Amino acid sequence: MKLARWLRARLPRNEPATPSRMLEEQDQFILYELKRINETIRYEKLGATPLGDADAAQTRSSFDFQWSDMHTGVAMSDDRAFMESVPSLVCEMTDLPREWFAGKRVVDVGCGAGRYSYGLLSLGASVTACDQSPAALARTRELCRPFGERLSTREINLLEWKDEEGFDLAFCFGVVHHTGNTYLAIRNVTRKVKPGGRVFLMVYGFPENGDDFAEVNGYEALRQELRALSFDERKDILTKKFGENLAHGWFDAVSPRVNDLLTFDEIRALLGRLGFHRVKRTKPHRNHHLVADRLAAS
């Protein structure tokens, strides 16, 4: 992909994965983190809205713009090959066979434009698609119109949606790390799963090796470059730099200000405290694709 090639191009040509390079990338990562911490402290000394709240609001607005104005391209609903693969991707990520889904109740938390809701519906599930973005929910309803009443939609703020529900599966792809309170977001997702049910989460991973640190630093460098620009200006620059088919993916990666990075061990420990077991990763990837089962009622 162009994204990966661009990130690799940040490094000197043919540089091996040496301890020295690892340290360089770690140092750059630490500098970005210190800059973020210093900015937060300075901002909050103004006595205005805490920077964390402002960044969370910016992130919500970024996604609403994205689903309204940047909903086409690679791995989007107009990518026919990708959409044909979505049911198989859902089975792979959730570690469930196709026949499991028929008649099941599934909540898609942070549905975006509805790609995975479409896949879940294609497998026979009844789906409640939830998002904070009205534009996302409108896209989802249009995409999933052929499935009729098996789809319902709901506008939510995940950090405030603390209701206990009884879904067989809670599916949440790439959402909790953008909320500004990742642990609370995960807790609220798990509250939707009935005893004996399953949760699927895709969560941004904390870097573990030189390539990981280089990738994260690449995103942060571009994020800083675009930081002061409007969403429309960011869209124009990313489209010129990477083309219309890839602009959406880049906007998704670098426009939102809130991008928490978690380790697998801390997610596993949190899920254990929330009453889940059999936590396991379902895809080999820097970001965590994982499932866990809620303990059955005794």
NUDOKOL-329053 format. One record per residue: residue in three letters; x, y, z of N, C-alpha, C in turn. Coordinates in steps of 0.02 Angstrom, whole numbers, padded with zeros to 5 digits, always signed. Example, Ala and Ser with C-alpha at 12.3 -4.5 7.8 and 13.67 -1.06 7.14 Angstrom:
ALA+00660-00284+00390+00615-00225+00390+00660-00165+00390;SER+00642-00112+00354+00684-00053+00357+00645+00002+00394;
***
This chain:
MET+00042-00060+00000+00000+00000+00000+00043+00063+00000;LYS+00018+00118-00028+00055+00180-00029+00070+00204+00042;LEU+00024+00193+00089+00033+00214+00157+00096+00184+00186;ALA+00104+00119+00180+00162+00085+00207+00226+00108+00172;ARG+00223+00116+00106+00282+00138+00068+00304+00207+00090;TRP+00255+00251+00101+00272+00319+00122+00306+00319+00190;LEU+00281+00277+00235+00311+00273+00301+00382+00246+00298;ARG+00392+00194+00257+00459+00166+00250+00507+00217+00220;ALA+00481+00261+00177+00523+00310+00144+00551+00362+00194;ARG+00522+00366+00253+00548+00411+00304+00617+00389+00327;LEU+00632+00325+00321+00695+00298+00347+00749+00300+00293;PRO+00812+00302+00312+00866+00298+00263+00861+00234+00223;ARG+00877+00238+00159+00871+00180+00115+00912+00121+00141;ASN+00879+00064+00140+00911+00000+00157+00939-00002+00227;GLU+00914+00040+00271+00938+00038+00340+00912-00024+00375;PRO+00954-00064+00404+00932-00126+00437+00897-00110+00502;ALA+00861-00161+00527+00825-00153+00591+00874-00162+00648;THR+00915-00112+00661+00968-00116+00711+00945-00087+00778;PRO+00979-00103+00833+00963-00072+00897+00969+00004+00894;SER+01016+00030+00854+01024+00102+00848+00963+00134+00817;ARG+00937+00103+00764+00877+00130+00732+00818+00126+00779;MET+00814+00072+00816+00760+00065+00865+00762+00122+00915;LEU+00821+00139+00940+00827+00193+00988+00809+00260+00957;GLU+00829+00271+00895+00812+00334+00861+00736+00343+00856;GLU+00701+00289+00837+00629+00293+00830+00595+00301+00897;GLN+00622+00267+00948+00594+00275+01015+00604+00346+01040;ASP+00662+00375+01028+00675+00444+01048+00627+00492+01015;GLN+00614+00482+00950+00568+00526+00915+00497+00519+00943;PHE+00478+00458+00959+00412+00444+00988+00406+00480+01055;ILE+00458+00477+01097+00457+00509+01162+00451+00585+01154;LEU+00486+00613+01105+00482+00686+01094+00411+00706+01075;TYR+00379+00667+01032+00309+00683+01015+00264+00680+01077;GLU+00275+00629+01119+00234+00622+01179+00246+00680+01228;LEU+00309+00701+01236+00324+00757+01280+00293+00821+01254;LYS+00294+00830+01189+00263+00889+01159+00189+00890+01175;ARG+00156+00832+01170+00085+00827+01183+00070+00843+01257;ILE+00112+00816+01302+00102+00828+01374+00111+00902+01390;ASN+00164+00932+01364+00177+01002+01377+00120+01046+01351;GLU+00096+01030+01292+00041+01070+01263-00021+01065+01307;THR-00035+01005+01332-00093+00996+01375-00088+01037+01438;ILE-00029+01036+01469-00019+01075+01531-00027+01150+01518;ARG+00004+01174+01465-00001+01246+01449-00073+01266+01435;TYR-00109+01225+01398-00178+01240+01379-00222+01243+01441;GLU-00213+01196+01486-00257+01193+01544-00242+01248+01594;LYS-00183+01278+01591-00168+01335+01634-00208+01397+01613;LEU-00235+01396+01553-00278+01451+01532-00343+01453+01570;GLY-00361+01396+01601-00424+01392+01636-00483+01383+01590;ALA-00469+01366+01527-00522+01356+01478-00542+01283+01478;THR-00577+01262+01426-00596+01192+01419-00533+01150+01418;PRO-00529+01097+01458-00470+01054+01456-00453+01031+01385;LEU-00389+01029+01370-00369+01011+01302-00394+00942+01283;GLY-00395+00896+01332-00421+00830+01316-00492+00832+01291;ASP-00534+00874+01322-00603+00881+01299-00606+00912+01230;ALA-00564+00963+01219-00562+00996+01154-00540+00948+01099;ASP-00490+00907+01115-00466+00858+01066-00518+00805+01052;ALA-00554+00784+01103-00608+00734+01093-00662+00763+01048;ALA-00679+00827+01059-00730+00859+01017-00705+00864+00945;GLN-00641+00883+00936-00613+00886+00869-00615+00818+00835;THR-00601+00766+00872-00601+00698+00844-00670+00678+00822;ARG-00721+00693+00861-00790+00678+00841-00808+00716+00777;SER-00789+00780+00775-00804+00820+00715-00768+00794+00654;SER-00706+00771+00664-00666+00744+00609-00701+00684+00578;PHE-00725+00639+00620-00759+00580+00594-00825+00597+00561;ASP-00861+00646+00587-00923+00666+00555-00910+00694+00485;PHE-00857+00735+00479-00837+00760+00413-00817+00702+00368;GLN-00779+00656+00395-00755+00599+00355-00812+00559+00326;TRP-00862+00543+00367-00917+00501+00342-00964+00541+00297;SER-00962+00607+00303-01004+00649+00259-00970+00662+00192;ASP-00903+00673+00193-00869+00698+00134-00814+00653+00107;MET-00797+00600+00142-00741+00558+00120-00758+00484+00131;HIS-00809+00461+00098-00835+00394+00111-00825+00346+00051;THR-00778+00363+00007-00764+00320-00051-00690+00304-00052;GLY-00673+00252-00091-00603+00234-00099-00589+00162-00079;VAL-00525+00147-00071-00504+00079-00054-00534+00059+00013;ALA-00562-00001+00016-00592-00030+00076-00653+00008+00100;MET-00685+00044+00055-00747+00078+00071-00805+00044+00035;SER-00866+00070+00045-00925+00035+00020-00930+00033-00056;ASP-00893+00077-00091-00893+00075-00164-00837+00032-00192;ASP-00798+00000-00148-00745-00046-00167-00777-00116-00170;ARG-00797-00137-00230-00836-00199-00236-00799-00260-00210;ALA-00735-00265-00226-00696-00323-00204-00693-00325-00128;PHE-00682-00267-00097-00680-00266-00024-00747-00286+00006;MET-00801-00258-00019-00866-00273+00009-00884-00347+00002;GLU-00862-00379-00053-00874-00450-00060-00835-00490-00008;SER-00780-00462+00015-00739-00498+00064-00759-00485+00136;VAL-00803-00436+00148-00819-00416+00217-00848-00473+00259;PRO-00895-00512+00234-00920-00567+00277-00864-00614+00300;SER-00818-00631+00255-00762-00674+00275-00717-00638+00326;LEU-00706-00572+00316-00665-00534+00364-00698-00534+00433;VAL-00764-00526+00435-00799-00526+00499-00789-00593+00534;CYS-00796-00648+00497-00785-00715+00527-00714-00722+00553;GLU-00665-00697+00514-00595-00702+00535-00582-00661+00597;MET-00608-00600+00599-00593-00556+00656-00628-00578+00719;THR-00688-00604+00713-00726-00625+00772-00712-00697+00792;ASP-00675-00734+00749-00660-00804+00761-00724-00845+00769;LEU-00772-00832+00725-00836-00867+00726-00852-00893+00656;PRO-00882-00952+00650-00900-00979+00585-00961-00944+00556;ARG-00969-00947+00491-01025-00914+00457-01092-00934+00487;GLU-01099-00998+00502-01165-01022+00524-01184-00996+00593;TRP-01136-00969+00630-01151-00944+00697-01197-00883+00694;PHE-01193-00841+00643-01224-00775+00643-01299-00775+00631;ALA-01325-00825+00597-01396-00825+00580-01440-00820+00642;GLY-01481-00767+00644-01527-00758+00699-01497-00726+00761;LYS-01432-00712+00761-01400-00681+00819-01413-00605+00821;ARG-01410-00577+00881-01416-00505+00891-01346-00476+00900;VAL-01328-00428+00857-01261-00399+00857-01267-00324+00861;VAL-01225-00292+00901-01219-00220+00902-01152-00201+00871;ASP-01155-00156+00821-01095-00130+00789-01083-00061+00818;VAL-01035-00057+00864-01023+00004+00903-00972+00047+00865;GLY-00994+00104+00840-00952+00146+00798-00952+00119+00727;CYS-01010+00117+00697-01019+00082+00633-00989+00119+00574;GLY-00973+00184+00581-00948+00221+00523-00998+00220+00466;ALA-00974+00207+00407-01018+00206+00348-01054+00139+00339;GLY-01045+00093+00386-01086+00032+00387-01056-00028+00353;ARG-00991-00027+00338-00961-00083+00302-00967-00148+00340;TYR-00953-00146+00405-00956-00209+00443-01027-00226+00464;SER-01070-00176+00472-01141-00190+00481-01167-00229+00421;TYR-01147-00208+00362-01167-00243+00301-01143-00315+00302;GLY-01081-00326+00322-01055-00394+00325-01092-00437+00376;LEU-01106-00409+00434-01142-00445+00486-01213-00462+00463;LEU-01245-00416+00430-01312-00429+00404-01310-00482+00349;SER-01259-00479+00307-01252-00529+00254-01246-00600+00282;LEU-01218-00605+00342-01210-00670+00374-01274-00694+00409;GLY-01325-00651+00412-01389-00671+00440-01405-00643+00508;ALA-01363-00600+00535-01376-00571+00601-01425-00513+00596;SER-01457-00497+00652-01493-00434+00660-01446-00385+00693;VAL-01440-00325+00665-01387-00280+00685-01415-00213+00709;THR-01391-00191+00766-01402-00123+00789-01338-00084+00777;ALA-01339-00039+00729-01280+00000+00709-01281+00066+00747;CYS-01227+00080+00784-01224+00139+00827-01164+00183+00808;ASP-01174+00248+00811-01119+00294+00799-01138+00362+00827;GLN-01087+00403+00841-01098+00472+00863-01113+00519+00806;SER-01101+00495+00744-01106+00538+00685-01171+00527+00647;PRO-01214+00578+00642-01274+00571+00600-01258+00553+00528;ALA-01203+00581+00501-01183+00565+00432-01168+00491+00425;ALA-01133+00462+00475-01117+00391+00472-01180+00349+00473;LEU-01227+00366+00515-01288+00326+00520-01329+00331+00456;ALA-01329+00390+00424-01364+00396+00360-01332+00353+00307;ARG-01265+00351+00304-01229+00308+00257-01245+00234+00270;THR-01247+00216+00334-01260+00146+00352-01330+00125+00331;ARG-01379+00168+00344-01448+00151+00325-01454+00142+00249;GLU-01420+00184+00211-01423+00179+00138-01389+00115+00114;LEU-01330+00101+00140-01293+00042+00119-01330-00022+00136;CYS-01361-00024+00194-01392-00085+00220-01467-00088+00207;ARG-01493-00045+00164-01564-00044+00149-01591-00112+00127;PRO-01553-00152+00088-01580-00216+00065-01598-00264+00122;PHE-01572-00253+00182-01585-00300+00237-01646-00281+00279;GLY-01678-00227+00261-01742-00210+00291-01739-00202+00366;GLU-01787-00234+00400-01795-00224+00472-01743-00259+00514;ARG-01698-00298+00484-01645-00329+00523-01592-00278+00544;LEU-01596-00217+00516-01551-00163+00536-01590-00110+00575;SER-01563-00090+00631-01586-00030+00666-01525+00014+00680;THR-01535+00079+00687-01479+00125+00700-01493+00166+00762;ARG-01438+00188+00792-01445+00226+00854-01387+00275+00860;GLU-01402+00338+00872-01350+00388+00883-01330+00387+00957;ILE-01265+00380+00970-01241+00372+01039-01179+00415+01052;ASN-01167+00428+01115-01101+00449+01140-01076+00390+01181;LEU-01026+00355+01158-01006+00293+01189-00986+00302+01262;LEU-00956+00359+01279-00936+00369+01348-00995+00379+01395;GLU-01052+00395+01368-01112+00404+01409-01161+00346+01403;TRP-01149+00300+01357-01195+00244+01345-01177+00186+01391;LYS-01202+00189+01452-01183+00141+01504-01235+00086+01514;ASP-01287+00085+01473-01340+00036+01482-01314-00035+01473;GLU-01341-00080+01513-01329-00151+01503-01376-00175+01448;GLU-01351-00214+01402-01391-00241+01348-01382-00317+01346;GLY-01413-00350+01297-01410-00423+01294-01392-00448+01226;PHE-01340-00420+01195-01321-00441+01128-01277-00504+01130;ASP-01284-00544+01078-01241-00603+01072-01169-00583+01056;LEU-01161-00528+01020-01095-00505+00999-01094-00429+00998;ALA-01043-00400+01029-01029-00328+01021-00968-00322+00976;PHE-00976-00289+00920-00924-00281+00870-00903-00208+00870;CYS-00838-00196+00881-00815-00126+00888-00747-00120+00855;PHE-00746-00093+00795-00685-00089+00755-00658-00018+00754;GLY-00601-00007+00786-00565+00056+00779-00601+00116+00809;VAL-00630+00108+00868-00671+00161+00897-00646+00183+00965;VAL-00635+00136+01011-00624+00153+01082-00564+00198+01092;HIS-00512+00190+01050-00451+00230+01059-00459+00302+01035;HIS-00516+00319+01006-00529+00387+00983-00575+00426+01030;THR-00595+00397+01086-00647+00429+01127-00620+00479+01178;GLY-00556+00472+01197-00529+00513+01250-00531+00480+01318;ASN-00565+00423+01323-00567+00383+01385-00573+00310+01364;THR-00518+00281+01344-00520+00216+01312-00545+00161+01358;TYR-00524+00163+01421-00547+00111+01467-00622+00114+01478;LEU-00649+00174+01488-00721+00181+01497-00758+00159+01433;ALA-00731+00177+01375-00762+00157+01313-00765+00080+01307;ILE-00710+00047+01324-00710-00026+01322-00761-00054+01372;ARG-00764-00025+01432-00813-00048+01481-00884-00042+01453;ASN-00899+00014+01421-00966+00024+01396-00982-00022+01337;VAL-00932-00039+01296-00944-00089+01243-00960-00157+01275;THR-00921-00177+01324-00932-00243+01354-00999-00248+01391;ARG-01025-00191+01412-01090-00191+01446-01147-00213+01399;LYS-01133-00214+01335-01186-00232+01287-01190-00307+01275;VAL-01142-00346+01303-01137-00417+01288-01173-00457+01343;LYS-01214-00504+01322-01250-00546+01370-01202-00598+01400;PRO-01217-00627+01458-01176-00681+01484-01168-00737+01433;GLY-01107-00758+01422-01093-00809+01372-01082-00782+01303;GLY-01092-00716+01294-01083-00685+01229-01010-00665+01218;ARG-00998-00631+01161-00929-00616+01140-00922-00542+01123;VAL-00863-00515+01135-00846-00448+01113-00788-00454+01064;PHE-00791-00413+01011-00734-00404+00966-00713-00332+00969;LEU-00647-00320+00976-00620-00253+00977-00560-00248+00930;MET-00556-00193+00893-00494-00175+00860-00470-00112+00893;VAL-00410-00116+00923-00383-00061+00963-00312-00046+00939;TYR-00296+00018+00932-00228+00037+00912-00177+00008+00961;GLY-00123-00021+00934-00072-00052+00975-00014-00006+00990;PHE+00011-00011+01052+00072+00025+01071+00130-00006+01033;PRO+00175+00034+01005+00231+00007+00966+00276-00038+01007;GLU+00302-00091+00974+00344-00140+01008+00413-00148+00977;ASN+00422-00127+00915+00487-00136+00882+00501-00074+00839;GLY+00559-00075+00806+00580-00017+00767+00531+00002+00712;ASP+00505-00048+00676+00457-00035+00623+00393-00004+00651;ASP+00370-00029+00709+00310-00001+00740+00320+00072+00758;PHE+00377+00086+00791+00390+00156+00811+00395+00201+00750;ALA+00427+00176+00696+00432+00216+00635+00364+00230+00605;GLU+00320+00181+00606+00253+00190+00579+00214+00242+00619;VAL+00214+00235+00685+00178+00282+00727+00207+00353+00720;ASN+00274+00358+00716+00305+00423+00708+00286+00454+00640;GLY+00280+00412+00589+00259+00437+00524+00190+00468+00526;TYR+00144+00434+00559+00077+00462+00567+00080+00528+00604;GLU+00119+00529+00658+00121+00590+00699+00152+00648+00662;ALA+00203+00635+00621+00233+00689+00582+00183+00721+00535;LEU+00144+00679+00501+00093+00706+00455+00036+00739+00494;ARG+00019+00711+00551-00033+00742+00593-00013+00812+00614;GLN+00051+00821+00633+00074+00887+00652+00074+00935+00593;GLU+00091+00909+00534+00093+00951+00474+00024+00979+00458;LEU-00028+00940+00470-00097+00959+00452-00136+00991+00509;ARG-00106+00994+00567-00143+01010+00628-00182+01075+00625;ALA-00153+01127+00597-00185+01193+00598-00234+01203+00540;LEU-00242+01154+00497-00283+01161+00437-00355+01140+00449;SER-00400+01165+00408-00470+01144+00411-00477+01073+00383;PHE-00534+01042+00395-00545+00975+00368-00544+00976+00292;ASP-00573+01027+00262-00572+01031+00189-00500+01037+00163;GLU-00459+01077+00196-00389+01084+00175-00351+01019+00183;ARG-00364+00984+00237-00332+00919+00247-00352+00870+00192;LYS-00416+00869+00177-00441+00826+00123-00405+00841+00058;ASP-00399+00904+00040-00367+00923-00023-00294+00901-00025;ILE-00258+00913+00029-00187+00896+00031-00177+00820+00027;LEU-00216+00783+00065-00209+00710+00065-00229+00680-00002;THR-00279+00710-00034-00300+00685-00100-00245+00697-00152;LYS-00214+00756-00150-00159+00771-00196-00098+00727-00183;LYS-00085+00712-00120-00025+00675-00101-00033+00600-00115;PHE-00093+00573-00102-00101+00500-00104-00154+00476-00154;GLY-00192+00523-00184-00244+00503-00231-00311+00492-00198;GLU-00364+00496-00238-00432+00493-00211-00447+00426-00177;ASN-00419+00372-00203-00436+00306-00176-00405+00294-00107;LEU-00350+00329-00090-00317+00318-00026-00326+00376+00023;ALA-00355+00431+00000-00360+00490+00043-00401+00476+00106;HIS-00453+00436+00098-00495+00420+00156-00455+00386+00211;GLY-00416+00336+00193-00377+00300+00243-00327+00345+00278;TRP-00296+00390+00241-00248+00436+00272-00283+00486+00317;PHE-00340+00511+00295-00378+00558+00337-00397+00524+00403;ASP-00420+00462+00398-00438+00423+00457-00379+00416+00505;ALA-00319+00408+00477-00260+00395+00518-00231+00458+00551;VAL-00237+00516+00518-00199+00574+00542-00242+00634+00560;SER-00306+00636+00542-00346+00694+00558-00369+00695+00631;PRO-00395+00640+00659-00417+00642+00729-00358+00654+00777;ARG-00369+00697+00826-00315+00712+00874-00308+00658+00927;VAL-00361+00623+00944-00358+00573+00997-00345+00505+00965;ASN-00288+00476+00982-00267+00412+00955-00229+00373+01008;ASP-00264+00346+01057-00231+00310+01111-00200+00245+01086;LEU-00143+00227+01116-00107+00166+01097-00103+00121+01159;LEU-00127+00059+01153-00130+00014+01210-00090-00049+01195;THR-00065-00081+01248-00034-00147+01241-00087-00201+01247;PHE-00071-00259+01219-00118-00315+01224-00127-00336+01296;ASP-00073-00336+01335-00077-00358+01404-00124-00314+01445;GLU-00123-00248+01434-00168-00206+01474-00241-00215+01453;ILE-00253-00227+01388-00322-00240+01367-00346-00306+01397;ARG-00304-00356+01394-00322-00422+01422-00337-00416+01497;ALA-00296-00379+01533-00308-00371+01605-00373-00334+01618;LEU-00386-00281+01578-00448-00244+01587-00509-00288+01573;LEU-00507-00326+01520-00564-00370+01504-00574-00422+01558;GLY-00519-00446+01588-00526-00492+01643-00563-00461+01702;ARG-00547-00398+01717-00581-00363+01772-00654-00350+01756;LEU-00670-00348+01692-00740-00336+01671-00780-00400+01663;GLY-00751-00457+01681-00789-00519+01680-00785-00558+01615;PHE-00729-00549+01578-00720-00584+01515-00660-00631+01521;HIS-00661-00684+01482-00606-00732+01481-00594-00754+01409;ARG-00546-00800+01400-00527-00824+01334-00512-00765+01286;VAL-00471-00719+01311-00451-00661+01270-00397-00684+01222;LYS-00407-00671+01157-00355-00690+01109-00357-00646+01048;ARG-00299-00639+01017-00293-00600+00955-00314-00643+00896;THR-00347-00612+00848-00373-00650+00791-00338-00633+00725;LYS-00296-00582+00725-00258-00564+00665-00187-00543+00685;PRO-00137-00563+00646-00068-00541+00659-00058-00470+00633;HIS-00059-00422+00677-00058-00352+00656-00033-00310+00714;ARG-00002-00252+00698+00021-00207+00751-00038-00185+00794;ASN-00094-00170+00763-00154-00154+00801-00189-00218+00824;HIS-00220-00214+00882-00249-00274+00912-00318-00289+00884;HIS-00326-00346+00853-00391-00374+00835-00402-00431+00884;LEU-00450-00424+00929-00455-00473+00982-00528-00488+00999;VAL-00538-00547+01026-00604-00567+01050-00597-00590+01123;ALA-00653-00587+01158-00657-00613+01227-00729-00633+01239;ASP-00738-00682+01281-00804-00708+01297-00824-00687+01368;ARG-00886-00665+01374-00911-00647+01440-00928-00711+01479;LEU-00908-00712+01541-00923-00770+01582-00998-00782+01586;ALA-01019-00844+01579-01089-00861+01583-01115-00850+01654;ALA-01178-00834+01660-01208-00824+01726-01206-00890+01765;SER-01189-00885+01829-01185-00946+01871-01253-00967+01895;
***
